[in-house]
Amino acid sequence: MEMTAFDPELTLPDMPDPWVSTSEPSPRSGPPFHMTEMIEAEPAIAARILGRHEAVGSGAAELARVIKRTVRAGDRVVVTGCGTSEHAALGVADILRDAIRRADVRPPGHAARHEPVAEQAFELSLDPASSGLVIAISHEGGTAATNAALEASKAAGARTAIITCTARSPGGALADLVVETGELDQSWCHTVGYLSPLVAASAVAAHLTGGDVDASLRDAVRAVVAAGVDRANVTEAVAGRLAERGSIVVIASGADRTAGRELTLKIEEGTWIPTAYRDLETFLHGHLAATHEAQGLVLILSDRVARDARLQRATGALRAARTIGMEAAAILTADAAVDVPTELTPAGLIVIPEAPSLPSPVAALLGTATPLQLLTERIARSRGVNPDAIHRDVDRYRDAADAAEG
């Protein structure tokens, strides 16, 4: 049967009504995978999410109001999630922290203690917040550990919110406030599920700082997300070099640490290559001893804050990797790429725009989202792997997932 051509500009389906968790994506023998199509759709999805949260009474505007009130009261804001949503939670916390600093809504003497932090959902469910605000990130709204964290925190006395596809989800029912993203990822190797909450948080940040969620913001976000999609040929060349490696190490610093963790997860679940994440400086303190010439290395460097110091240390890490014989690649902004010697990244460079009109963490997180996703998808292609089912199209891995749930 011939597949219907995919239109990346069309709105994706919402969750079913009544709500039910998604089943395994339909199998495809080769590209375009569902993941391929989701990446292509993300620029338009990002613009639509911002459009949904432009109004003063939108979910993002209401969440901004609650965050501002929480911070001014000297209470804590905690962002939580699992898997890809855990990484999105880290990014959301970065975006909100930056916005709160720019809006200057922190109470005197409590600046650091009450800035947003991210916590893993299972751990938060065991030691819940007893005050303040807990913001859950869950694409479908059905993740058991995340919902347990919401339930436990609410019972302990915290106010709760969730950024999710629909308010009709179990997570939506548990939260006091829901920010809906409204479009459902069609692959289990989540791309839309990662990008959507980051875009929603960008809308929240704009409301927090008194900015406009308008056409200029939508255009800037769409452009930076689309830039990664447009780097397909370069990304494919990088992926071909990395696909031959027995394992991969990903390193990053600052706001890019979230992207580094997400790339690590994506490569492992989507291409099945063992991959480890290390903070930039941490990589050079002991972990370097276990690296070897059969490994690949990916550096992510897009954060504008303290870039000179990060760039200097990153160049040192690349020199060390070259000395060992690792196959190194990098995802860099245009300005950073100028200062990295070409010979230090033999596997290639994926260069993304600076996006100076966007706040630094927004530009970094949204600018690296599609490149890391496309890199994963192209590595999967090179290895002849379908990334959509995250290996659960193989009996023992599906059985292993079932066994983990008892």
VEXMINU-512340 format. One record per residue (C-alpha): residue in one letter; z, x, y. Coordinates in Angstrom, 3 decimals. Last residue first. Layout:
REM residues N
+------+----------+----------+----------+
! rest !       pz !       px !       py !
+------+----------+----------+----------+
!    a !        Z !        X !        Y !
...
+------+----------+----------+----------+
This chain:
REM residues 406
+------+----------+----------+----------+
! rest !       pz !       px !       py !
+------+----------+----------+----------+
!    g !   36.969 !    5.801 !   -6.215 !
!    e !   35.069 !    6.315 !   -2.976 !
!    a !   34.415 !    9.966 !   -3.809 !
!    a !   32.985 !    8.869 !   -7.150 !
!    d !   30.372 !    6.727 !   -5.395 !
!    a !   29.221 !    9.673 !   -3.299 !
!    a !   29.114 !   11.843 !   -6.437 !
!    d !   27.097 !    9.180 !   -8.277 !
!    r !   24.519 !    9.205 !   -5.481 !
!    y !   24.487 !   12.987 !   -5.679 !
!    r !   24.217 !   12.897 !   -9.466 !
!    d !   21.374 !   10.359 !   -9.429 !
!    v !   19.059 !   11.950 !   -6.855 !
!    d !   17.909 !    9.508 !   -4.152 !
!    r !   21.318 !   10.200 !   -2.659 !
!    h !   20.069 !   13.551 !   -1.366 !
!    i !   20.502 !   12.585 !    2.327 !
!    a !   18.299 !    9.466 !    1.741 !
!    d !   16.002 !   10.073 !    4.708 !
!    p !   15.545 !   13.854 !    4.418 !
!    n !   12.631 !   13.747 !    1.927 !
!    v !   12.308 !   17.342 !    0.705 !
!    g !    9.093 !   19.315 !    0.200 !
!    r !   10.741 !   22.503 !    1.502 !
!    s !    8.440 !   22.796 !    4.523 !
!    r !    8.835 !   19.080 !    5.207 !
!    a !   12.620 !   19.359 !    5.112 !
!    i !   12.470 !   22.328 !    7.503 !
!    r !   10.321 !   20.162 !    9.788 !
!    e !   12.855 !   17.316 !    9.759 !
!    t !   15.732 !   19.684 !   10.479 !
!    l !   13.925 !   21.332 !   13.399 !
!    l !   13.016 !   17.868 !   14.697 !
!    q !   16.681 !   16.864 !   14.713 !
!    l !   17.837 !   20.058 !   16.416 !
!    p !   15.068 !   19.721 !   19.003 !
!    t !   15.769 !   15.981 !   19.520 !
!    a !   19.437 !   16.408 !   20.407 !
!    t !   19.288 !   19.683 !   22.367 !
!    g !   18.362 !   18.194 !   25.740 !
!    l !   20.643 !   15.198 !   25.319 !
!    l !   23.715 !   17.343 !   24.725 !
!    a !   22.920 !   20.072 !   27.237 !
!    a !   21.674 !   17.812 !   30.052 !
!    v !   24.611 !   15.440 !   29.596 !
!    p !   27.082 !   18.340 !   29.478 !
!    s !   25.660 !   19.810 !   32.733 !
!    p !   25.381 !   16.601 !   34.750 !
!    l !   21.722 !   15.524 !   35.050 !
!    s !   19.458 !   16.346 !   38.010 !
!    p !   19.119 !   19.949 !   36.797 !
!    a !   17.239 !   18.962 !   33.596 !
!    e !   17.003 !   22.611 !   32.400 !
!    p !   13.981 !   22.060 !   30.164 !
!    i !   13.832 !   23.018 !   26.471 !
!    v !   12.560 !   26.172 !   24.767 !
!    i !   12.425 !   26.387 !   20.970 !
!    l !   12.250 !   30.109 !   20.265 !
!    g !   10.994 !   31.887 !   17.150 !
!    a !   11.918 !   33.256 !   13.734 !
!    p !   11.857 !   36.795 !   15.156 !
!    t !   14.539 !   35.925 !   17.743 !
!    l !   15.936 !   39.300 !   18.875 !
!    e !   12.435 !   40.749 !   19.391 !
!    t !   11.787 !   38.261 !   22.182 !
!    p !   14.542 !   39.679 !   24.388 !
!    v !   16.735 !   36.826 !   25.721 !
!    d !   16.863 !   36.709 !   29.525 !
!    v !   13.874 !   34.430 !   30.146 !
!    a !   15.059 !   32.041 !   27.417 !
!    a !   18.196 !   31.217 !   29.407 !
!    d !   16.197 !   29.851 !   32.331 !
!    a !   13.949 !   27.742 !   30.091 !
!    t !   16.784 !   26.245 !   28.087 !
!    l !   17.383 !   27.680 !   24.650 !
!    i !   17.147 !   26.648 !   20.994 !
!    a !   17.172 !   29.935 !   19.094 !
!    a !   15.855 !   31.634 !   15.976 !
!    a !   17.162 !   34.529 !   13.885 !
!    e !   16.096 !   35.803 !   10.461 !
!    m !   19.025 !   38.015 !    9.492 !
!    g !   18.347 !   41.727 !    8.987 !
!    i !   21.834 !   43.136 !    9.532 !
!    t !   20.787 !   44.920 !   12.731 !
!    r !   18.951 !   41.795 !   13.879 !
!    a !   22.077 !   39.691 !   13.420 !
!    a !   24.129 !   42.156 !   15.465 !
!    r !   21.545 !   42.134 !   18.246 !
!    l !   21.557 !   38.320 !   18.163 !
!    a !   25.348 !   38.292 !   18.500 !
!    g !   25.155 !   40.669 !   21.465 !
!    t !   22.573 !   38.445 !   23.118 !
!    a !   24.920 !   35.497 !   22.609 !
!    r !   27.739 !   37.398 !   24.304 !
!    q !   25.649 !   38.098 !   27.412 !
!    l !   24.259 !   34.578 !   27.439 !
!    r !   27.719 !   33.006 !   27.260 !
!    a !   28.951 !   35.138 !   30.173 !
!    d !   25.862 !   34.373 !   32.252 !
!    r !   25.975 !   30.684 !   31.347 !
!    a !   29.448 !   29.999 !   32.681 !
!    v !   28.535 !   26.281 !   32.863 !
!    r !   24.799 !   25.655 !   32.412 !
!    d !   25.130 !   24.727 !   28.724 !
!    s !   21.769 !   25.238 !   26.963 !
!    l !   22.390 !   27.902 !   24.323 !
!    i !   21.934 !   27.094 !   20.633 !
!    l !   21.620 !   30.117 !   18.335 !
!    v !   20.152 !   29.644 !   14.858 !
!    l !   20.612 !   32.270 !   12.142 !
!    g !   18.852 !   32.564 !    8.802 !
!    q !   20.233 !   34.286 !    5.754 !
!    a !   18.596 !   36.532 !    3.139 !
!    e !   19.303 !   39.623 !    5.258 !
!    h !   23.067 !   39.341 !    4.950 !
!    t !   26.167 !   37.783 !    6.507 !
!    a !   29.651 !   38.126 !    4.990 !
!    a !   30.960 !   40.751 !    7.438 !
!    l !   29.759 !   38.720 !   10.432 !
!    h !   32.475 !   36.194 !    9.677 !
!    g !   35.167 !   38.683 !   10.729 !
!    h !   35.291 !   38.186 !   14.487 !
!    l !   31.666 !   38.082 !   15.652 !
!    f !   31.080 !   34.504 !   14.532 !
!    t !   34.263 !   33.434 !   16.337 !
!    e !   32.726 !   34.432 !   19.679 !
!    l !   29.760 !   32.097 !   19.275 !
!    d !   31.621 !   29.262 !   17.564 !
!    r !   30.578 !   29.211 !   13.929 !
!    y !   28.710 !   26.584 !   11.927 !
!    a !   27.772 !   27.068 !    8.284 !
!    t !   24.678 !   25.988 !    6.369 !
!    p !   23.873 !   25.553 !    2.676 !
!    i !   20.210 !   24.385 !    2.540 !
!    w !   19.967 !   20.798 !    1.290 !
!    t !   17.171 !   19.819 !    3.745 !
!    g !   18.506 !   16.591 !    5.305 !
!    e !   22.194 !   16.659 !    4.414 !
!    e !   22.713 !   20.395 !    4.918 !
!    i !   20.284 !   20.877 !    7.795 !
!    k !   21.605 !   17.812 !    9.629 !
!    l !   25.260 !   18.771 !    9.197 !
!    t !   24.697 !   22.263 !   10.604 !
!    l !   22.539 !   20.865 !   13.412 !
!    e !   25.378 !   18.463 !   14.292 !
!    r !   27.944 !   21.246 !   14.417 !
!    g !   25.711 !   23.336 !   16.653 !
!    a !   24.923 !   20.371 !   18.900 !
!    t !   28.656 !   19.808 !   19.434 !
!    r !   29.200 !   23.512 !   20.109 !
!    d !   26.500 !   23.320 !   22.784 !
!    a !   29.010 !   21.969 !   25.312 !
!    g !   30.599 !   25.422 !   25.399 !
!    s !   29.345 !   27.930 !   22.829 !
!    a !   26.920 !   28.019 !   19.910 !
!    i !   26.244 !   29.560 !   16.488 !
!    v !   24.444 !   28.165 !   13.422 !
!    v !   24.424 !   30.127 !   10.146 !
!    i !   21.764 !   29.423 !    7.529 !
!    s !   21.511 !   29.810 !    3.765 !
!    g !   18.972 !   30.895 !    1.139 !
!    r !   16.313 !   31.380 !    3.811 !
!    e !   12.675 !   30.357 !    3.237 !
!    a !   13.056 !   27.149 !    5.228 !
!    l !   14.075 !   29.217 !    8.257 !
!    r !   10.619 !   30.740 !    8.755 !
!    g !    8.765 !   27.461 !    8.282 !
!    a !   11.227 !   25.690 !   10.575 !
!    v !   10.444 !   28.075 !   13.438 !
!    a !    6.716 !   27.361 !   13.079 !
!    e !    7.347 !   23.629 !   12.907 !
!    t !    9.498 !   23.789 !   16.022 !
!    v !    6.690 !   25.431 !   17.983 !
!    n !    4.243 !   22.718 !   16.912 !
!    a !    6.696 !   19.852 !   17.481 !
!    r !    7.890 !   20.856 !   20.970 !
!    d !    6.947 !   17.423 !   22.399 !
!    v !    9.847 !   15.745 !   20.601 !
!    g !   12.273 !   18.099 !   22.326 !
!    a !   10.769 !   17.333 !   25.731 !
!    a !   11.041 !   13.606 !   25.070 !
!    v !   14.854 !   13.717 !   25.255 !
!    v !   14.744 !   15.580 !   28.585 !
!    a !   12.124 !   13.211 !   30.003 !
!    r !   13.868 !   10.008 !   28.864 !
!    v !   17.109 !   11.153 !   30.419 !
!    a !   15.483 !   11.977 !   33.759 !
!    d !   13.468 !    8.752 !   33.805 !
!    r !   16.482 !    6.596 !   32.938 !
!    l !   18.576 !    8.324 !   35.598 !
!    s !   15.872 !    7.784 !   38.235 !
!    a !   15.283 !    4.194 !   37.108 !
!    d !   18.924 !    3.236 !   37.572 !
!    v !   22.398 !    3.757 !   36.171 !
!    d !   23.681 !    4.537 !   39.650 !
!    g !   26.543 !    6.871 !   40.457 !
!    g !   30.109 !    5.885 !   41.313 !
!    t !   31.546 !    8.696 !   39.230 !
!    l !   32.898 !    6.493 !   36.463 !
!    h !   29.797 !    4.277 !   36.409 !
!    a !   27.605 !    7.350 !   35.893 !
!    a !   29.943 !    8.628 !   33.196 !
!    v !   29.791 !    5.302 !   31.328 !
!    a !   25.982 !    5.469 !   31.429 !
!    s !   26.086 !    9.020 !   30.063 !
!    a !   28.498 !    7.783 !   27.392 !
!    a !   25.863 !    5.257 !   26.295 !
!    v !   23.329 !    8.102 !   26.061 !
!    l !   25.703 !   10.157 !   23.930 !
!    p !   26.494 !    7.070 !   21.839 !
!    s !   22.771 !    6.539 !   21.107 !
!    l !   21.783 !   10.150 !   20.346 !
!    y !   23.756 !   10.613 !   17.145 !
!    g !   22.992 !    7.285 !   15.436 !
!    v !   19.390 !    7.539 !   16.649 !
!    t !   19.159 !   10.772 !   14.651 !
!    h !   20.979 !    9.887 !   11.460 !
!    c !   19.829 !   11.345 !    8.166 !
!    w !   20.440 !    7.871 !    6.697 !
!    s !   17.141 !    6.793 !    8.218 !
!    q !   16.260 !    3.481 !    9.906 !
!    d !   18.707 !    3.923 !   12.802 !
!    l !   19.578 !    0.516 !   14.221 !
!    e !   19.095 !   -0.484 !   17.852 !
!    g !   21.643 !   -2.354 !   20.008 !
!    t !   23.659 !    0.345 !   21.740 !
!    e !   26.627 !   -2.003 !   22.237 !
!    v !   29.729 !   -0.930 !   24.150 !
!    v !   32.590 !   -2.974 !   22.702 !
!    l !   36.062 !   -3.537 !   24.188 !
!    d !   39.304 !   -4.624 !   22.525 !
!    a !   38.123 !   -3.151 !   19.241 !
!    l !   38.784 !   -4.437 !   15.727 !
!    a !   35.934 !   -6.988 !   15.620 !
!    g !   33.467 !   -4.379 !   16.850 !
!    g !   34.544 !   -2.064 !   14.064 !
!    p !   33.838 !   -4.774 !   11.494 !
!    s !   30.381 !   -5.235 !   13.059 !
!    r !   29.337 !   -8.236 !   15.179 !
!    a !   29.860 !   -6.232 !   18.386 !
!    t !   26.628 !   -4.401 !   17.577 !
!    c !   25.152 !   -0.889 !   17.429 !
!    t !   28.369 !    0.904 !   18.194 !
!    i !   30.461 !    2.447 !   20.960 !
!    i !   33.998 !    1.243 !   20.276 !
!    a !   37.069 !    0.480 !   22.356 !
!    t !   40.800 !    0.330 !   21.668 !
!    r !   44.040 !    0.021 !   23.663 !
!    a !   46.911 !    1.929 !   22.141 !
!    g !   50.175 !    0.357 !   20.952 !
!    a !   50.789 !    1.550 !   17.392 !
!    a !   48.968 !   -1.451 !   15.914 !
!    k !   45.906 !   -0.626 !   18.015 !
!    s !   46.035 !    2.987 !   16.927 !
!    a !   46.303 !    2.033 !   13.255 !
!    e !   43.426 !   -0.463 !   13.438 !
!    l !   41.126 !    1.857 !   15.349 !
!    a !   41.887 !    4.789 !   13.053 !
!    a !   41.337 !    2.551 !   10.015 !
!    n !   37.997 !    1.475 !   11.498 !
!    t !   36.986 !    5.111 !   11.784 !
!    a !   38.110 !    5.872 !    8.235 !
!    a !   36.222 !    2.882 !    6.788 !
!    t !   32.917 !    3.406 !    8.590 !
!    g !   31.467 !   -0.077 !    9.201 !
!    g !   30.540 !   -0.117 !   12.879 !
!    e !   26.882 !    0.652 !   12.171 !
!    h !   26.684 !    3.586 !   14.574 !
!    s !   30.393 !    4.349 !   14.712 !
!    i !   32.038 !    6.066 !   17.692 !
!    a !   35.596 !    4.939 !   18.324 !
!    i !   37.238 !    5.073 !   21.745 !
!    v !   41.061 !    5.159 !   21.658 !
!    l !   42.817 !    4.423 !   24.954 !
!    g !   46.351 !    5.143 !   26.138 !
!    s !   49.390 !    4.539 !   23.975 !
!    s !   50.596 !    4.996 !   20.389 !
!    a !   47.675 !    7.140 !   19.246 !
!    p !   47.480 !    7.255 !   15.487 !
!    d !   48.704 !    9.990 !   13.142 !
!    l !   47.266 !    9.016 !    9.753 !
!    s !   44.323 !    7.053 !   11.222 !
!    l !   43.764 !    9.910 !   13.673 !
!    e !   43.336 !   12.356 !   10.807 !
!    f !   40.769 !   10.110 !    9.139 !
!    a !   38.947 !    9.608 !   12.443 !
!    q !   38.538 !   13.243 !   13.499 !
!    e !   39.902 !   13.697 !   17.003 !
!    a !   38.098 !   14.149 !   20.324 !
!    v !   39.842 !   14.727 !   23.655 !
!    p !   39.574 !   12.991 !   27.020 !
!    e !   41.561 !   14.564 !   29.900 !
!    h !   45.210 !   13.590 !   29.970 !
!    r !   46.990 !   16.899 !   29.516 !
!    a !   44.563 !   18.922 !   31.634 !
!    a !   44.948 !   17.214 !   34.985 !
!    h !   48.468 !   15.817 !   34.674 !
!    g !   50.153 !   17.313 !   37.750 !
!    p !   48.572 !   14.856 !   40.173 !
!    p !   46.986 !   11.858 !   38.406 !
!    r !   43.368 !   12.329 !   37.325 !
!    v !   40.746 !   10.219 !   39.110 !
!    d !   38.779 !   13.103 !   40.627 !
!    a !   35.369 !   11.500 !   39.993 !
!    r !   33.906 !   14.935 !   39.199 !
!    r !   36.782 !   15.780 !   36.860 !
!    i !   36.590 !   12.365 !   35.201 !
!    a !   32.818 !   12.769 !   34.764 !
!    d !   33.190 !   16.190 !   33.096 !
!    r !   35.814 !   14.877 !   30.686 !
!    l !   33.659 !   11.821 !   29.929 !
!    i !   30.628 !   13.931 !   28.970 !
!    d !   32.682 !   16.369 !   26.875 !
!    a !   34.535 !   13.517 !   25.105 !
!    v !   31.197 !   11.834 !   24.362 !
!    g !   29.940 !   15.096 !   22.863 !
!    l !   32.921 !   15.457 !   20.558 !
!    a !   32.574 !   11.789 !   19.601 !
!    a !   28.876 !   12.372 !   18.836 !
!    h !   29.982 !   15.079 !   16.429 !
!    e !   32.391 !   12.677 !   14.753 !
!    s !   29.609 !   10.062 !   14.745 !
!    t !   27.404 !   12.444 !   12.751 !
!    g !   30.198 !   12.660 !   10.202 !
!    c !   33.229 !   10.570 !   11.175 !
!    g !   34.427 !    9.230 !   14.557 !
!    t !   36.977 !    9.510 !   17.354 !
!    v !   37.365 !    9.674 !   21.134 !
!    v !   40.924 !    9.869 !   22.523 !
!    v !   41.870 !    9.004 !   26.110 !
!    r !   45.497 !    9.794 !   26.991 !
!    d !   47.711 !    8.117 !   29.562 !
!    g !   48.666 !    9.299 !   33.054 !
!    a !   48.236 !    5.819 !   34.573 !
!    r !   45.264 !    7.124 !   36.540 !
!    v !   43.673 !    8.222 !   33.263 !
!    t !   44.036 !    4.789 !   31.677 !
!    r !   42.772 !    2.928 !   34.761 !
!    k !   39.718 !    5.172 !   35.007 !
!    i !   39.030 !    4.808 !   31.299 !
!    v !   39.321 !    1.012 !   31.533 !
!    r !   36.874 !    0.834 !   34.462 !
!    a !   34.424 !    3.190 !   32.747 !
!    l !   34.622 !    1.019 !   29.618 !
!    e !   33.771 !   -2.025 !   31.712 !
!    a !   30.772 !   -0.281 !   33.248 !
!    a !   29.549 !    0.829 !   29.823 !
!    g !   29.937 !   -2.675 !   28.395 !
!    s !   27.965 !   -4.161 !   31.263 !
!    g !   29.582 !   -6.077 !   34.133 !
!    v !   28.366 !   -3.749 !   36.906 !
!    a !   24.828 !   -3.809 !   35.535 !
!    e !   22.966 !   -0.718 !   34.297 !
!    h !   24.241 !   -0.792 !   30.728 !
!    r !   21.262 !   -2.395 !   28.980 !
!    g !   18.854 !   -0.220 !   30.981 !
!    l !   20.641 !    2.926 !   29.878 !
!    i !   20.213 !    1.860 !   26.263 !
!    r !   16.539 !    1.097 !   26.904 !
!    a !   15.843 !    4.562 !   28.360 !
!    a !   17.487 !    6.273 !   25.392 !
!    i !   15.523 !    4.125 !   22.935 !
!    a !   12.239 !    5.060 !   24.645 !
!    p !   12.965 !    8.781 !   24.322 !
!    e !   14.332 !    8.259 !   20.781 !
!    a !   11.313 !    6.645 !   19.125 !
!    e !    9.627 !    9.883 !   18.011 !
!    i !   12.893 !   11.046 !   16.442 !
!    m !   13.244 !    7.725 !   14.601 !
!    e !    9.688 !    7.980 !   13.303 !
!    t !   10.216 !   11.374 !   11.722 !
!    m !   13.547 !   10.248 !   10.241 !
!    h !   11.810 !    7.324 !    8.543 !
!    f !    9.571 !    9.952 !    6.996 !
!    p !    6.069 !   10.585 !    8.300 !
!    p !    5.809 !   12.513 !    6.144 !
!    g !    5.819 !   12.593 !    2.349 !
!    s !    6.546 !   10.592 !   -0.793 !
!    r !    8.395 !    7.886 !    1.100 !
!    p !   11.381 !    6.025 !   -0.312 !
!    s !   12.766 !    2.919 !    1.427 !
!    p !   16.037 !    3.768 !    3.157 !
!    e !   19.185 !    3.234 !    1.058 !
!    s !   21.000 !    0.019 !    2.019 !
!    t !   22.475 !   -0.744 !    5.422 !
!    s !   25.905 !   -2.325 !    5.836 !
!    v !   25.949 !   -6.079 !    6.341 !
!    w !   26.491 !   -8.098 !    9.521 !
!    p !   25.555 !  -11.771 !    9.489 !
!    d !   23.215 !  -11.182 !   11.236 !
!    p !   21.511 !   -7.918 !   10.317 !
!    m !   22.061 !   -4.882 !   12.577 !
!    d !   19.551 !   -4.650 !   15.438 !
!    p !   15.893 !   -3.865 !   14.776 !
!    l !   14.180 !   -1.069 !   16.718 !
!    t !   12.567 !   -1.827 !   20.091 !
!    l !    8.908 !   -0.812 !   20.275 !
!    e !    7.868 !    2.344 !   22.130 !
!    p !    7.731 !    4.543 !   19.026 !
!    d !    4.965 !    2.351 !   17.503 !
!    f !    4.752 !    3.000 !   13.763 !
!    a !    1.419 !    2.358 !   12.071 !
!    t !    1.792 !   -0.050 !    9.165 !
!    m !    1.922 !    1.799 !    5.881 !
!    e !   -0.957 !    1.379 !    3.438 !
!    m !    0.000 !    0.000 !    0.000 !
+------+----------+----------+----------+
